[in-house]
């Protein structure tokens, strides 16, 4: 891959090709250098990708494929991704700025997604009811063509979870990676071919969300949409799908609260909060971005936390020692800087960070130092809006009832965190938090854990056996066993 090279940006009907749409430049967030160029799909190419996936779904060959056969394909893909983890991790790191030590983990766990849902593919079950003179049975069937809109943050893993479940259920796919971070997903095309996926069963096309994404979402042959991204994009998709009554699985924004009780292992909790707040630059929806501490422990905890935050190594994502990479774009740095600077003017106390590092080795990149802020109004932008960057807002609580009330005072409800060594206390807090996921003394989800949000954080669930319900629809069949008796008395 050279900087001037136009890379192949479509994988449709088992063939890779260039798009005929608008040209885009892909840049490296570490120094904003050009990685390569690509052309997005034209309107006609998007239509063809969808129609091709639909034709594949309707084909007799696809209809005859058993669930366990789809499982075998996903297992093949998992094996290839594990073998080529360095290739995919490298592409993801230069494309997104995530340190390679983390992208290796994300690619490896993506392979686990493929394996997990491969095991479910042959186990989609229905039900039976004996109703006397007749009986009813229910079967679960795939929707058809699923349109998946993938975001730019950890794109390979966020693609893998929805794709693996939807494909295991017997759907065909049209996948659109983010136009600013498409490389790892585009590299999947060779793996799909090697794994033996039927032509047209998985098509990949590129383009912007506003144009290509919109065309996918509004197409009448798309029978369900998978979208991970910001709230604004999710609201637009709900409006766009309304005309065709197309259901969606939406994983949107978050503003994760972290409640730290006084009954904790201090060092362990510092590590846990640091991870939830700053891992992957906090460019993840389930980051913990609101920290709640009692008045008694506030100062000691923040002193130690800020001391540790200042030590997080920033640098080139390809350097093994780097633990905090650059943000995705220059604009992200500018937007976060603006929010933090405005908050300072409103009396917010920035304990650490709050600036773009001046280190010469970082000067060309989109870096922003880990930031911890206190003395924040709970109605402010920093308290209520998703910043999507390494900024942790800290609040004091009077008692745990106060902590829960403040934690739930948000439009979001994706992931919440509780740190406590009192198991009864921790369980009580978990049940009272308005959140799709609660982590007690833990961080991070995996294939087996259903994941999704309350309130404006989304609709539907990814992961776990619940995901199989998202990508199949039930059909109820009733059979009369005796002679039918007319309801009309006609001589």
C-alpha positions as CSV (number, residue, x, y, z in Angstrom):
1,X,0.0,0.0,0.0
2,X,1.5,3.4,-1.1
3,X,0.3,6.9,-0.3
4,X,-0.7,7.5,-3.9
5,X,-2.3,4.1,-4.3
6,X,-6.1,3.9,-4.9
7,X,-6.9,0.8,-2.8
8,X,-9.7,-1.6,-3.6
9,X,-12.8,-0.5,-1.8
10,X,-15.6,-2.9,-2.7
11,X,-16.1,-6.6,-2.2
12,X,-19.3,-7.6,-4.0
13,X,-20.3,-11.0,-5.4
14,X,-17.0,-12.4,-4.3
15,X,-14.9,-9.9,-6.3
16,X,-12.9,-6.9,-5.1
17,X,-12.8,-3.7,-7.1
18,X,-12.5,0.1,-7.0
19,X,-15.5,2.3,-6.4
20,X,-16.6,4.9,-8.9
21,X,-17.7,7.5,-6.4
22,X,-16.0,10.3,-4.6
23,X,-12.3,10.1,-3.8
24,X,-11.2,10.1,-0.1
25,X,-7.9,10.3,1.7
26,X,-7.2,8.0,4.6
27,X,-4.8,9.6,7.1
28,X,-2.8,8.3,10.2
29,X,-4.0,10.1,13.4
30,X,-0.4,9.8,14.8
31,X,1.0,12.4,12.4
32,X,-1.9,13.1,10.0
33,X,0.1,11.7,7.1
34,X,-1.6,10.2,4.1
35,X,-1.9,6.4,4.3
36,X,-3.7,5.9,1.0
37,X,-6.6,7.0,-1.2
38,X,-9.8,5.3,-2.1
39,X,-13.0,5.9,-4.1
40,X,-16.3,5.3,-2.5
41,X,-19.1,3.4,-4.1
42,X,-21.4,5.1,-6.6
43,X,-25.2,5.0,-6.1
44,X,-25.5,2.3,-8.7
45,X,-22.8,0.2,-7.0
46,X,-24.6,0.5,-3.7
47,X,-27.8,-0.7,-5.3
48,X,-26.0,-3.6,-7.0
49,X,-24.4,-4.7,-3.7
50,X,-27.8,-4.8,-2.0
51,X,-29.5,-6.5,-4.9
52,X,-26.8,-9.1,-5.2
53,X,-27.0,-9.9,-1.4
54,X,-30.8,-10.2,-1.9
55,X,-30.4,-12.5,-4.9
56,X,-28.0,-14.7,-2.9
57,X,-30.5,-14.8,0.1
58,X,-33.3,-15.9,-2.3
59,X,-31.2,-18.5,-4.1
60,X,-31.9,-22.2,-3.6
61,X,-28.3,-22.9,-2.7
62,X,-28.5,-20.4,0.3
63,X,-31.9,-21.7,1.4
64,X,-30.5,-25.2,1.5
65,X,-27.4,-24.3,3.6
66,X,-27.7,-25.7,7.1
67,X,-27.0,-23.7,10.2
68,X,-24.0,-25.8,11.1
69,X,-22.5,-25.1,7.6
70,X,-22.7,-21.4,8.3
71,X,-21.1,-22.2,11.6
72,X,-18.2,-23.9,9.8
73,X,-17.7,-20.8,7.6
74,X,-17.5,-18.6,10.7
75,X,-15.0,-21.0,12.3
76,X,-12.9,-20.9,9.2
77,X,-13.0,-17.1,9.3
78,X,-12.0,-17.1,13.0
79,X,-9.0,-19.3,12.2
80,X,-7.8,-17.0,9.4
81,X,-8.2,-13.9,11.5
82,X,-6.2,-15.5,14.4
83,X,-3.5,-16.4,11.9
84,X,-3.4,-12.9,10.4
85,X,-3.9,-10.9,13.7
86,X,-0.8,-8.8,13.1
87,X,-2.0,-7.7,9.7
88,X,-5.4,-6.6,10.9
89,X,-4.0,-5.1,14.1
90,X,-1.5,-3.0,12.2
91,X,-4.1,-1.7,9.8
92,X,-6.5,-0.8,12.7
93,X,-3.7,1.0,14.6
94,X,-2.5,3.2,11.8
95,X,-6.1,3.9,10.8
96,X,-7.6,4.7,14.2
97,X,-4.7,5.6,16.5
98,X,-5.4,2.8,18.9
99,X,-2.2,1.3,20.4
100,X,-1.3,-2.0,18.7
101,X,-1.2,-3.7,22.1
102,X,-4.9,-3.0,22.2
103,X,-5.8,-3.7,18.5
104,X,-4.2,-7.1,18.8
105,X,-6.6,-7.8,21.6
106,X,-9.6,-6.4,19.7
107,X,-8.8,-8.5,16.6
108,X,-8.3,-11.6,18.7
109,X,-11.6,-11.1,20.5
110,X,-13.3,-10.5,17.2
111,X,-12.2,-14.0,16.2
112,X,-13.9,-15.2,19.4
113,X,-17.1,-13.5,18.3
114,X,-16.9,-15.6,15.1
115,X,-16.4,-18.8,17.1
116,X,-19.1,-18.0,19.6
117,X,-21.8,-17.4,17.1
118,X,-20.5,-20.3,14.9
119,X,-21.6,-22.5,17.8
120,X,-25.1,-20.9,17.8
121,X,-25.6,-21.2,14.1
122,X,-27.0,-24.8,14.2
123,X,-29.0,-24.3,17.3
124,X,-31.7,-21.9,16.4
125,X,-34.8,-23.4,17.9
126,X,-38.6,-22.8,17.8
127,X,-41.4,-24.0,20.0
128,X,-44.5,-26.2,20.1
129,X,-47.9,-25.9,21.7
130,X,-50.6,-28.7,21.9
131,X,-54.0,-26.9,21.5
132,X,-56.3,-29.9,21.5
133,X,-57.9,-30.2,18.0
134,X,-55.0,-28.3,16.6
135,X,-51.4,-27.6,17.3
136,X,-49.1,-24.6,16.9
137,X,-45.4,-24.5,16.3
138,X,-43.1,-21.5,16.0
139,X,-40.0,-21.3,13.8
140,X,-37.4,-18.5,13.7
141,X,-36.4,-17.3,10.3
142,X,-33.8,-14.9,9.0
143,X,-34.8,-11.4,7.9
144,X,-33.0,-11.3,4.6
145,X,-30.4,-8.6,3.7
146,X,-28.9,-6.9,6.8
147,X,-27.3,-3.5,6.3
148,X,-24.5,-2.9,8.8
149,X,-23.1,0.7,9.3
150,X,-19.8,0.4,11.2
151,X,-18.2,3.3,13.2
152,X,-14.6,4.5,13.1
153,X,-13.8,3.5,16.7
154,X,-12.6,-0.2,17.0
155,X,-14.2,-0.9,13.7
156,X,-13.2,-4.5,13.2
157,X,-14.6,-5.6,16.5
158,X,-17.8,-3.6,16.2
159,X,-18.3,-5.1,12.7
160,X,-17.5,-8.6,13.9
161,X,-20.1,-8.8,16.7
162,X,-23.1,-7.8,14.6
163,X,-22.0,-9.6,11.4
164,X,-21.2,-12.9,13.2
165,X,-24.7,-13.1,14.8
166,X,-26.6,-12.0,11.7
167,X,-24.8,-14.3,9.4
168,X,-25.1,-17.3,11.8
169,X,-28.9,-16.7,11.7
170,X,-28.9,-17.1,7.9
171,X,-29.0,-13.5,6.8
172,X,-26.9,-12.1,4.0
173,X,-24.9,-8.9,4.7
174,X,-24.0,-5.5,3.2
175,X,-21.4,-3.9,5.4
176,X,-20.3,-0.3,5.2
177,X,-17.2,0.6,7.2
178,X,-16.5,4.2,8.2
179,X,-15.1,6.3,5.4
180,X,-12.3,7.5,7.8
181,X,-11.3,4.1,9.2
182,X,-12.1,1.4,6.6
183,X,-8.8,-0.5,6.3
184,X,-9.2,-3.4,8.6
185,X,-12.7,-4.2,7.4
186,X,-11.7,-3.9,3.7
187,X,-8.9,-6.4,4.4
188,X,-11.5,-8.9,5.5
189,X,-12.5,-9.5,1.9
190,X,-9.5,-11.9,1.3
191,X,-10.3,-13.8,4.5
192,X,-14.0,-14.2,3.5
193,X,-12.9,-15.6,0.1
194,X,-10.4,-18.0,1.7
195,X,-12.9,-19.1,4.3
196,X,-15.3,-20.2,1.6
197,X,-18.2,-17.7,2.1
198,X,-20.6,-18.0,-0.8
199,X,-20.4,-15.1,-3.4
200,X,-22.9,-12.4,-2.4
201,X,-23.4,-13.6,1.1
202,X,-21.2,-10.8,2.5
203,X,-20.7,-7.6,0.5
204,X,-18.6,-4.7,1.6
205,X,-18.8,-1.2,0.2
206,X,-17.4,2.2,1.2
207,X,-18.8,5.7,1.4
208,X,-19.9,8.4,3.8
209,X,-22.7,7.9,6.3
210,X,-24.7,10.8,4.9
211,X,-24.7,9.4,1.4
212,X,-23.9,5.7,1.2
213,X,-25.1,4.9,4.7
214,X,-28.4,6.7,4.0
215,X,-28.9,4.8,0.7
216,X,-28.4,1.5,2.5
217,X,-30.7,2.3,5.3
218,X,-33.5,3.5,3.1
219,X,-33.3,0.7,0.5
220,X,-36.4,-1.4,0.4
221,X,-34.4,-4.7,0.1
222,X,-32.7,-4.0,3.4
223,X,-34.7,-5.9,6.0
224,X,-32.8,-4.8,9.2
225,X,-30.1,-2.3,10.1
226,X,-27.2,-2.6,12.5
227,X,-25.8,0.7,13.5
228,X,-23.2,1.7,16.1
229,X,-22.4,5.3,16.5
230,X,-23.5,8.6,18.0
231,X,-27.0,9.6,19.0
232,X,-27.5,12.0,16.2
233,X,-26.8,9.3,13.6
234,X,-29.1,6.9,15.4
235,X,-32.0,9.4,15.5
236,X,-31.6,9.9,11.7
237,X,-31.6,6.2,11.1
238,X,-34.9,5.8,13.0
239,X,-36.4,8.4,10.8
240,X,-35.0,7.0,7.6
241,X,-36.2,3.4,8.3
242,X,-39.7,4.5,9.2
243,X,-40.9,4.7,5.6
244,X,-40.1,1.0,5.0
245,X,-40.8,0.0,8.6
246,X,-37.3,-1.5,8.8
247,X,-36.3,-2.6,12.3
248,X,-32.9,-1.6,13.7
249,X,-30.3,-2.6,16.3
250,X,-28.8,0.6,17.5
251,X,-25.9,1.0,20.0
252,X,-25.6,4.7,20.5
253,X,-23.9,7.0,23.0
254,X,-23.1,6.7,26.6
255,X,-22.1,8.7,29.6
256,X,-21.1,5.9,32.0
257,X,-21.3,6.6,35.7
258,X,-18.7,5.0,38.1
259,X,-19.8,4.7,41.7
260,X,-17.0,4.1,44.1
261,X,-18.1,3.2,47.6
262,X,-15.9,3.6,50.7
263,X,-15.6,-0.2,51.1
264,X,-13.0,-0.8,48.4
265,X,-9.6,-2.1,47.6
266,X,-8.0,1.3,47.0
267,X,-5.3,0.3,44.5
268,X,-7.5,-2.0,42.6
269,X,-10.2,0.6,42.2
270,X,-7.7,3.2,41.0
271,X,-6.7,0.9,38.3
272,X,-10.3,0.1,37.4
273,X,-11.4,3.7,37.2
274,X,-8.3,4.6,35.2
275,X,-9.1,1.9,32.7
276,X,-12.8,2.7,32.4
277,X,-12.1,6.4,31.9
278,X,-9.1,6.4,29.5
279,X,-8.8,3.0,27.8
280,X,-8.8,3.4,24.0
281,X,-8.7,7.1,24.5
282,X,-12.3,6.9,25.8
283,X,-13.4,6.9,22.2
284,X,-15.8,4.2,23.1
285,X,-19.5,4.4,24.1
286,X,-19.1,2.3,27.2
287,X,-16.4,4.4,28.8
288,X,-16.8,5.5,32.4
289,X,-16.8,9.3,32.1
290,X,-18.7,10.4,35.4
291,X,-17.0,9.4,38.6
292,X,-19.0,9.6,41.9
293,X,-17.0,9.7,45.2
294,X,-18.0,10.3,48.8
295,X,-17.0,13.6,50.4
296,X,-14.8,11.7,52.8
297,X,-12.6,9.9,50.2
298,X,-12.8,12.5,47.3
299,X,-9.5,14.3,47.7
300,X,-7.3,11.3,48.5
301,X,-8.8,9.3,45.6
302,X,-8.4,12.2,43.0
303,X,-4.8,12.9,44.1
304,X,-3.8,9.3,43.4
305,X,-5.9,9.0,40.3
306,X,-4.5,12.2,38.7
307,X,-1.0,11.0,39.6
308,X,-1.5,7.8,37.7
309,X,-3.3,9.5,34.8
310,X,-0.2,11.8,34.3
311,X,1.9,8.7,33.9
312,X,0.0,7.1,31.0
313,X,2.5,6.8,28.1
314,X,1.4,8.6,24.9
315,X,3.0,8.0,21.6
316,X,3.0,6.2,18.2
317,X,0.3,3.5,18.3
318,X,2.8,1.1,16.7
319,X,5.2,1.4,19.6
320,X,4.7,-1.4,22.1
321,X,5.1,1.0,25.0
322,X,2.3,3.3,24.0
323,X,-0.8,3.1,26.1
324,X,-2.7,6.2,24.9
325,X,-2.8,6.9,21.2
326,X,-4.0,10.0,19.3
327,X,-7.7,10.8,18.9
328,X,-9.2,10.1,15.5
329,X,-9.1,13.6,13.9
330,X,-7.9,17.1,14.5
331,X,-11.4,18.2,14.8
332,X,-12.0,15.8,17.8
333,X,-9.1,17.5,19.6
334,X,-10.4,21.0,18.8
335,X,-13.9,20.1,19.9
336,X,-12.8,18.6,23.2
337,X,-10.4,21.5,23.9
338,X,-13.3,23.9,23.3
339,X,-15.5,22.1,25.8
340,X,-12.8,21.9,28.5
341,X,-11.7,25.5,28.0
342,X,-15.3,26.7,28.3
343,X,-15.8,24.7,31.4
344,X,-12.8,26.3,33.0
345,X,-14.4,29.7,32.4
346,X,-17.5,28.4,34.2
347,X,-15.4,27.5,37.3
348,X,-14.6,23.9,36.7
349,X,-11.3,22.8,38.3
350,X,-9.1,20.8,35.9
351,X,-6.9,18.6,38.1
352,X,-4.8,17.2,35.4
353,X,-4.6,17.3,31.6
354,X,-6.8,19.7,29.7
355,X,-4.3,20.4,27.0
356,X,-2.7,19.1,23.8
357,X,0.8,17.8,24.7
358,X,3.6,20.0,23.7
359,X,6.1,17.1,23.3
360,X,7.8,17.5,19.9
361,X,7.3,13.8,19.1
362,X,3.5,14.2,19.5
363,X,3.1,17.6,17.8
364,X,1.9,16.4,14.5
365,X,-0.7,14.0,15.9
366,X,-4.2,14.4,17.4
367,X,-3.2,13.9,21.0
368,X,-5.0,15.1,24.1
369,X,-3.8,14.5,27.6
370,X,-5.9,12.4,30.1
371,X,-8.1,15.0,31.8
372,X,-9.7,14.9,35.2
373,X,-12.1,17.7,36.2
374,X,-13.9,18.5,39.5
375,X,-16.3,21.2,40.7
376,X,-18.7,20.5,37.9
377,X,-22.4,21.4,37.8
378,X,-24.5,18.3,37.2
379,X,-26.5,20.2,34.6
380,X,-23.5,21.2,32.6
381,X,-22.3,20.0,29.2
382,X,-19.4,18.1,30.8
383,X,-21.9,16.3,33.1
384,X,-24.6,15.5,30.5
385,X,-23.1,15.3,27.0
386,X,-20.9,12.5,25.6
387,X,-17.5,14.1,25.0
388,X,-16.0,10.9,23.5
389,X,-12.5,11.5,24.6
390,X,-10.2,11.2,27.6
391,X,-12.1,13.6,29.9
392,X,-13.3,12.3,33.3
393,X,-15.9,14.4,35.2
394,X,-15.8,13.9,39.0
395,X,-18.7,14.6,41.5
396,X,-19.2,14.2,45.2
397,X,-22.1,12.3,46.7
398,X,-23.7,12.6,50.2
399,X,-24.7,9.0,50.4
400,X,-25.3,6.1,48.0
401,X,-28.9,7.1,47.4
402,X,-27.5,10.4,46.2
403,X,-24.9,8.6,44.0
404,X,-27.6,6.5,42.3
405,X,-29.9,9.5,41.8
406,X,-27.1,11.5,40.1
407,X,-25.9,8.5,38.1
408,X,-29.4,8.0,36.7
409,X,-29.8,11.7,35.9
410,X,-28.8,11.3,32.3
411,X,-30.4,10.6,28.9
412,X,-27.9,7.8,28.5
413,X,-27.9,4.3,30.0
414,X,-25.3,2.1,28.3
415,X,-22.7,1.0,30.8
416,X,-22.3,1.7,34.5
417,X,-19.6,0.8,37.0
418,X,-19.7,-0.1,40.7
419,X,-16.6,-0.5,42.9
420,X,-17.3,-2.1,46.2
421,X,-16.1,-5.0,48.3
422,X,-19.6,-5.4,49.9
423,X,-21.4,-7.9,47.6
424,X,-24.8,-7.0,48.9
425,X,-24.2,-3.3,48.6
426,X,-22.8,-3.8,45.0
427,X,-25.8,-5.9,43.9
428,X,-28.3,-3.4,45.3
429,X,-26.6,-0.6,43.4
430,X,-26.5,-2.6,40.2
431,X,-30.2,-3.2,40.3
432,X,-31.0,0.5,40.9
433,X,-28.9,1.8,38.1
434,X,-30.7,2.6,34.8
435,X,-28.3,1.0,32.5
436,X,-28.2,-1.9,30.0
437,X,-24.9,-3.1,31.5
438,X,-23.5,-2.9,35.0
439,X,-19.9,-4.0,35.8
440,X,-19.1,-4.7,39.4
441,X,-15.4,-4.5,40.1
442,X,-14.9,-5.2,36.4
443,X,-14.5,-3.6,32.9
444,X,-15.1,-4.8,29.4
445,X,-17.7,-7.0,27.7
446,X,-17.2,-10.2,25.7
447,X,-19.1,-12.5,23.3
448,X,-21.2,-14.2,26.0
449,X,-22.5,-11.0,27.6
450,X,-25.7,-9.3,26.1
451,X,-24.8,-5.7,25.4
452,X,-27.0,-2.7,24.7
453,X,-28.5,0.4,26.2
454,X,-31.4,1.9,28.1
455,X,-32.9,5.2,27.2
456,X,-31.1,7.1,24.4
457,X,-28.2,4.7,24.4
458,X,-29.9,2.4,22.0
459,X,-32.3,-0.3,20.9
460,X,-31.7,-4.1,20.9
461,X,-28.9,-6.2,22.2
462,X,-25.6,-7.5,20.7
463,X,-23.7,-10.5,22.0
464,X,-24.9,-13.6,23.9
465,X,-27.8,-15.8,22.9
466,X,-30.1,-12.7,22.9
467,X,-28.4,-11.5,19.7
468,X,-29.9,-14.5,17.9
469,X,-33.4,-13.1,18.6
470,X,-32.4,-9.8,17.0
471,X,-31.5,-11.4,13.7
472,X,-34.4,-13.8,13.3
473,X,-38.1,-13.2,13.3
474,X,-40.7,-15.7,14.6
475,X,-43.3,-17.4,12.4
476,X,-46.2,-19.0,14.0
477,X,-47.8,-22.0,12.2
478,X,-51.1,-23.5,13.3
479,X,-52.3,-26.8,12.1
480,X,-55.9,-28.1,12.4
481,X,-56.0,-31.9,13.2
482,X,-59.7,-32.5,12.9
483,X,-62.3,-31.8,10.3
484,X,-62.9,-28.1,10.1
485,X,-66.3,-26.9,11.4
486,X,-67.9,-24.0,9.6
487,X,-69.0,-21.0,11.6
488,X,-71.8,-20.4,9.2
489,X,-75.0,-22.4,9.2
490,X,-75.9,-22.4,5.5
491,X,-78.2,-25.0,4.0
